[in-house]
Amino acid sequence: MSTAASRCTSALDEARRSALGVDQSDDEEGAVFVRRAFLCATLAFVAGAANAQNWPSRPIKLIVPNGPGLASDILARLYADRMSQALGQQMYVENVPAPRA
């Protein structure tokens, strides 16, 4: 913003405050209060929406970057079995071997 524009904006703000009979410190405190109230309301809404979700709602996929039958695949399947029991949600292993160059 150019200096002329910023001076114009500050002059308009000052004229508005004097016309309304509002002190500058009162106006700033009110703006801070409105911002804080809006932030609190937004956070409360988001927290309520996040709490309403039933996670996990679908089966969980565990990707193993090696082929089937290797040690990492066996450990991943053991891990998936234990996690399925702990979470009460199906967990499965998908082997996605890396492409050869």
C-alpha positions in Angstrom: 0.0 0.0 0.0 1.4 3.4 -0.9 2.0 6.1 1.7 -0.7 8.2 0.2 -3.2 5.4 0.4 -2.2 4.5 4.0 -2.6 8.2 5.0 -6.0 8.3 3.4 -7.1 5.1 5.2 -5.9 6.4 8.5 -7.6 9.7 8.0 -10.9 8.0 7.2 -10.5 5.8 10.3 -9.9 8.8 12.4 -12.9 10.7 10.9 -15.1 7.6 11.6 -13.9 7.4 15.2 -14.4 11.1 15.8 -17.9 11.0 14.2 -18.9 8.1 16.4 -17.2 9.5 19.5 -15.1 6.4 19.9 -11.7 6.5 21.5 -9.0 4.7 19.5 -8.1 2.4 22.4 -11.7 1.4 22.9 -12.1 0.6 19.2 -9.0 -1.6 19.1 -10.1 -3.5 22.2 -13.4 -4.1 20.7 -11.8 -5.4 17.5 -9.5 -7.7 19.5 -12.5 -9.0 21.5 -14.5 -9.8 18.2 -11.5 -11.6 16.7 -11.0 -13.7 19.9 -14.7 -14.5 20.1 -14.7 -15.6 16.4 -11.6 -17.7 16.9 -13.1 -19.4 20.0 -16.4 -20.1 18.2 -14.5 -21.5 15.2 -12.3 -23.8 17.3 -15.3 -25.0 19.3 -17.1 -25.9 16.0 -14.1 -27.7 14.6 -13.4 -29.6 17.8 -17.0 -30.7 17.9 -17.0 -31.9 14.3 -13.7 -33.7 14.8 -15.0 -35.4 17.9 -18.1 -36.7 16.1 -16.1 -38.7 13.6 -15.8 -42.4 14.3 -12.2 -43.2 13.4 -11.3 -45.5 11.7 -14.4 -45.9 9.7 -12.9 -48.1 6.9 -10.3 -50.9 6.8 -6.8 -49.7 7.3 -4.2 -50.5 4.6 -0.6 -51.2 5.6 1.7 -50.9 2.6 4.9 -52.9 2.6 7.5 -51.8 0.0 8.7 -55.4 -0.6 7.4 -58.5 -2.2 5.3 -61.1 -0.3 7.0 -63.7 1.8 10.0 -61.6 2.9 10.7 -60.8 6.6 9.1 -57.3 6.3 5.9 -58.8 4.9 5.7 -61.4 7.7 6.3 -58.7 10.4 3.7 -56.4 8.8 1.1 -59.2 8.8 1.8 -59.9 12.5 1.6 -56.2 13.3 -1.7 -55.8 11.3 -3.2 -58.7 13.1 -2.4 -57.2 16.5 -3.5 -53.7 15.5 -6.8 -55.1 14.2 -7.5 -56.7 17.5 -6.5 -53.5 19.4 -8.5 -51.1 17.3 -11.5 -53.4 16.5 -11.1 -52.5 12.9 -9.9 -54.6 9.9 -6.3 -54.0 8.9 -4.7 -55.6 5.8 -1.3 -55.7 4.2 -0.7 -54.7 0.6 2.7 -55.5 -0.9 3.8 -52.9 -3.4 7.3 -53.8 -4.6 9.5 -51.0 -5.9 10.0 -50.9 -9.7 13.4 -52.2 -10.9 15.6 -49.8 -12.8 
